Each structure stands twice: as structure tokens, then as C-alpha cells.
Amino acid sequence: MQYKTFVSAAQSVEAPIALDITLFEQSVRSRIEAFALNADALIEHCQQPGLPNVAQHLEQRLLEIRFLLNDLSFLHAHQA
């Protein structure tokens, strides 16, 4: 689902929200920790019959890694 924002001419433009880098860094760290703690879920999937379950789980993990890498790159660029 796509979200669209419509701004009428009568609306005032709000000030941009300040980015809290420290809070963002804590968020990334907690997501990395959660990713590491969920590593045993793959072992559980491998013990169940059916390779599609394992493949789906691996694809989900790859997507999570891509998101984390993107956030780490963003964090690194804004800390410099």
C-alpha cells in the first residue's frame, strides 16, 4: 500500500523533526542484538521437513541484513 501526503495551500508547513542520532544508534544496536539472538530460529527451520520454509527464512534474514546495513551506512554518514 502506498501512502501519499496531500498538503493544501491553507496548511502551514511544519518545522522538520530533529534527528536524534543517539536514539537512532541505540535502535540499530538493539536490532542487531535481536538479529543475533534469533539466529537459532534458522536451526529450528532446518530441523523441520521442507526446504521452502528454510529458503523463506533465509530470504527474510537477507532482507533484515540489508536493512541493518543501510541503517548503519546512514548512521556512519551522519556521525562524521
Legacy VTK file of the C-alpha trace (Angstrom):
# vtk DataFile Version 3.0
C-alpha trace
ASCII
DATASET POLYDATA
POINTS 80 float
0.000 0.000 0.000
1.314 3.398 -0.911
0.870 6.397 1.313
0.507 9.855 -0.137
0.545 13.152 1.676
-1.534 15.989 0.333
-0.833 19.498 1.555
-3.377 22.192 0.868
-2.350 25.788 0.319
-4.071 26.796 3.570
-1.930 24.469 5.712
1.204 25.817 7.288
4.452 23.968 6.741
5.669 22.306 9.916
9.259 22.527 11.080
11.247 19.366 10.333
11.650 16.919 13.197
15.160 16.954 14.651
17.044 13.709 14.102
18.282 12.138 17.336
21.394 10.252 16.213
21.964 8.722 19.647
18.466 7.265 19.735
18.847 6.002 16.168
22.167 4.352 17.094
20.522 2.626 20.073
17.761 1.413 17.780
20.257 -0.065 15.320
22.213 -1.734 18.132
19.087 -3.306 19.601
18.012 -4.594 16.177
21.467 -6.127 15.626
21.236 -7.781 19.033
17.763 -9.124 18.236
19.039 -10.415 14.889
21.872 -12.281 16.625
19.575 -13.709 19.298
17.182 -15.020 16.639
19.934 -16.932 14.838
18.813 -20.218 16.376
15.472 -19.917 14.579
17.228 -21.000 11.373
18.395 -24.183 13.081
14.807 -24.902 14.092
13.650 -24.366 10.494
16.345 -26.737 9.218
15.120 -29.482 11.531
11.613 -29.306 10.069
10.845 -31.022 6.754
10.520 -28.857 3.683
13.161 -26.680 2.098
10.746 -23.860 1.175
10.492 -22.962 4.870
14.275 -22.702 5.129
14.526 -20.693 1.910
11.823 -18.297 3.061
13.558 -17.846 6.404
16.899 -17.164 4.698
15.309 -14.608 2.378
13.811 -12.863 5.388
17.207 -12.812 7.122
18.855 -11.372 3.997
16.293 -8.591 3.915
16.900 -7.834 7.592
20.650 -7.684 6.931
20.114 -5.286 4.020
18.003 -3.020 6.245
20.611 -3.099 9.003
23.452 -2.357 6.588
21.507 0.554 5.148
20.850 1.962 8.613
24.494 1.521 9.600
25.593 3.376 6.458
23.132 6.166 7.236
24.359 6.332 10.836
28.001 6.427 9.760
27.319 9.220 7.264
25.575 11.361 9.885
28.129 10.827 12.643
31.026 12.145 10.579
LINES 1 81
80 0 1 2 3 4 5 6 7 8 9 10 11 12 13 14 15 16 17 18 19 20 21 22 23 24 25 26 27 28 29 30 31 32 33 34 35 36 37 38 39 40 41 42 43 44 45 46 47 48 49 50 51 52 53 54 55 56 57 58 59 60 61 62 63 64 65 66 67 68 69 70 71 72 73 74 75 76 77 78 79
